[in-house]
């Protein structure tokens, strides 16, 4: 689940189906996750399943892997920027380890999340709506072609979650993704 994998999925999607107006979009790592509003920027937080391994070799899987996308479109320059923050988790077995580990997932899951981000970009930056605007369809893959989300598993362990520590988890997930 590297930045390179997300860039690759974005590049392939946009190569096959460029966004309206020929806008060029790039993806960068998001380093500042402060909760501030910047005009024209949109935040979307996704929850997905990932596999983790700490430096002691402990393995675990979590369906509470949080990824924040912050995006912006400069209409005059025909340019868009997507910033990505992959939140990590600490190992529950290593009591003294304060490090957050970044999870890994399949390319299909990266592809699916990228399609979701493109869908939000179409809605927020190009004002396209799936019910009213059939020309959204060429830009996203059909729901039948994406992997289904896997069921939850264990309850969320907030004390090991970097997104919780940054105050982005659960409540923000509900707020950012509620239906308007």
C-alpha positions in Angstrom: 0.0 0.0 0.0 2.7 2.4 -1.0 2.3 5.9 -2.4 3.8 4.4 -5.6 0.9 1.9 -5.8 -1.7 4.7 -5.4 0.1 6.8 -8.0 0.2 3.9 -10.4 -3.6 3.2 -9.9 -4.3 6.9 -10.4 -2.1 7.1 -13.5 -3.7 4.0 -15.1 -7.2 5.3 -14.3 -6.6 8.7 -15.8 -4.7 7.4 -18.8 -7.7 5.3 -19.8 -10.3 7.9 -18.8 -8.9 11.4 -18.5 -11.0 13.7 -16.2 -13.0 16.5 -17.8 -11.2 19.6 -19.4 -8.0 17.6 -19.7 -6.9 18.4 -16.2 -3.7 16.9 -15.0 -3.8 15.3 -11.5 -0.9 14.2 -9.4 -0.6 12.5 -6.0 1.8 13.4 -3.2 2.4 12.3 0.4 0.5 14.4 3.0 2.8 15.3 5.9 0.7 17.8 7.8 -2.6 16.3 8.9 -3.8 19.4 11.0 -7.5 19.8 11.0 -7.7 23.1 9.2 -9.9 24.2 6.4 -8.2 25.5 3.3 -10.5 27.0 0.7 -11.0 24.8 -2.3 -9.5 21.7 -0.6 -11.6 18.6 0.2 -10.9 15.8 2.7 -12.1 12.3 2.3 -11.2 9.6 4.8 -11.4 5.9 3.9 -11.4 2.8 6.1 -10.0 -0.4 4.6 -8.4 -3.7 5.6 -4.6 -4.1 5.7 -2.0 -6.5 7.0 0.7 -5.3 9.4 4.1 -6.6 10.7 6.1 -5.0 13.5 9.9 -5.0 13.7 9.6 -7.9 16.2 7.8 -10.0 13.6 4.3 -9.9 15.0 1.6 -10.0 12.3 -1.9 -8.8 12.5 -4.8 -7.7 10.2 -7.0 -4.7 10.8 -10.1 -3.5 9.1 -9.6 -0.2 10.7 -6.8 1.0 8.4 -7.5 4.7 7.8 -6.3 6.7 4.7 -6.9 10.4 4.4 -7.0 12.0 0.9 -6.9 15.8 0.6 -7.5 17.1 -2.9 -7.7 20.5 -4.7 -8.3 21.5 -8.3 -6.9 24.7 -9.9 -9.4 25.3 -12.6 -7.4 28.0 -14.4 -4.3 25.9 -14.6 -6.1 22.7 -15.4 -4.3 21.0 -12.6 -5.3 18.9 -9.6 -3.4 17.8 -6.5 -4.2 14.8 -4.3 -2.4 14.4 -1.0 -2.4 11.1 0.7 -1.8 10.1 4.4 -1.7 6.4 5.3 -2.3 6.2 9.1 -0.5 3.4 10.9 -1.0 1.2 13.9 1.2 0.2 16.8 1.7 -3.5 17.7 -0.5 -4.6 20.6 2.0 -7.3 21.6 5.1 -5.0 21.8 4.2 -3.0 24.9 7.3 -0.7 24.7 7.2 -0.1 21.0 5.7 3.4 20.2 6.2 3.1 16.5 3.3 3.2 14.0 3.5 0.6 11.2 2.0 1.1 7.8 -0.2 -1.7 6.6 -0.1 -3.5 3.3 -3.0 -4.5 1.1 -3.6 -5.9 -2.4 -3.4 -3.9 -5.5 -7.1 -4.5 -6.1 -7.9 -2.8 -2.8 -5.6 0.2 -3.8 -7.4 0.3 -7.1 -10.8 0.3 -5.5 -9.9 3.2 -3.0 -8.4 5.1 -6.0 -11.7 4.7 -7.8 -13.5 6.0 -4.8 -11.3 9.1 -4.6 -11.8 9.8 -8.3 -15.5 9.5 -7.7 -15.3 12.2 -4.9 -13.1 14.4 -7.2 -15.8 14.2 -9.9 -18.5 15.2 -7.4 -16.6 17.9 -5.5 -14.4 19.4 -8.3 -16.5 18.9 -11.4 -20.0 18.9 -9.8 -20.9 15.6 -11.4 -23.6 13.5 -9.6 -24.2 9.9 -10.4 -28.0 10.1 -10.5 -28.2 13.2 -12.6 -25.1 13.0 -14.7 -24.5 9.9 -16.8 -21.2 11.2 -18.1 -19.7 10.2 -14.7 -19.7 6.6 -15.9 -16.7 6.7 -18.2 -14.5 7.9 -15.4 -15.0 5.2 -12.8 -15.0 1.4 -13.0 -18.3 -0.4 -12.4 -19.1 -1.6 -8.9 -19.3 -5.2 -10.2 -15.6 -4.9 -11.1 -14.3 -3.9 -7.7 -13.5 -6.2 -4.8 -16.1 -6.2 -2.1 -15.1 -4.9 1.3 -14.4 -7.5 3.9 -16.2 -7.7 7.2 -14.9 -5.9 10.2 -13.3 -8.5 12.6 -12.3 -7.2 16.0 -13.5 -4.0 17.6 -11.4 -0.9 16.9 -8.4 -0.7 19.2 -8.1 3.1 19.6 -4.9 3.0 21.8 -2.9 1.6 18.9 -4.4 3.7 16.1 -2.4 6.6 14.6 -5.6 8.1 13.1 -7.2 8.2 16.6 -4.1 9.8 18.0 -4.3 12.5 15.3 -8.1 12.8 16.1 -9.1 11.6 12.6 -10.6 8.3 13.3 -14.2 7.1 14.1 -16.0 10.4 14.6 -14.2 12.1 11.7 -14.8 9.1 9.5 -18.5 9.5 10.2 -18.4 13.3 9.6 -16.4 13.2 6.4 -18.4 10.4 4.8 -21.9 11.2 5.9 -24.5 11.6 3.1 -25.3 15.3 2.4 
